[in-house]
């Protein structure tokens, strides 16, 4: 299992565009990808669940990866987050 924390820096929060980019990349991997914010955890491969978190600027997201390609998934999602 691998995990990291990410602070949302966009003043608009984690809105549709970044959530969609993250979802599109996450679904390329077989491992389980959970994303947690404010005590709620959702499947990173479920766009509607991800959007339901209503993440605002300054909130911390915890990404957790578990499975055969978890290391590759972690690197790929970090790259996506760097571009948001």
N, C-alpha and C positions, 0 to 999 in steps of 0.2 A: 504494500500500500504506500502511496505517495500523496503528499498534500502540500498546498501552499496557500498563503493569504494574499489578497489583492485589495487595495484601497481604490474605490471608485473616485476618479478625479474629474470626470465630466460634470459640469454644472447642471446638465440636464439629467444626470443620473444614468442608470443603465437602461436606456430606452430601446425601442424596437430595432434600430440598426445594429448596435453592438451585440444585443442579445441574439439577433439573427445570425450574425457572423460567427459568434461563439458556438451556437447550435449547429450550424452547417459544418464547422470543423470537428466538433465533438462526435457527431454521428459517423465520422469516417473511421472511428476506432471501436474495437470490440470490448475494451475494458469498461467497467462501470465508472461513470463520472457523476459525482454528486456535488452540488453547489449549495452552500448554506449561507444564509444572511439573517441576522436578527432572530436566531433560534429556529428558523424554518429551513428544511433541507429539501431540495428538489433534484430530479433527474436532469442532468445537463443536456440530455438528448431529447428533451421535451420542451419545445419552444414556449408553449402556453404556460407550462409550469414555471419556467424561467421568468417569463414576463409577470407572472402573478406575484413574484417577490417584491415588486415595486421598489427597486433599489435606488437610493438617492446618493447624491454626492457626499463623499466622506465615509460612507458605510464600508465595512470590511466584508469581503466575500471569502469563504473558505472552500477551496477546490480539493476534492478527494478523489483519487484514482485507484482502482483496484482491478487487476486483471493482467492478461498476458502482455499487452502492449501499453501498459500504464506509463512507462517512461517516455515513450514517443508521444503519447497523447498530452502529457504534461508539457513537454517542450513545445508542441504545436499550439496549445492553448495559450501559453505564455507569449508566443509570437503574436497571436491574434490580439491579445490584450495590450501588447506594446504598440500596436497600430491603431488602437481605438483612441 
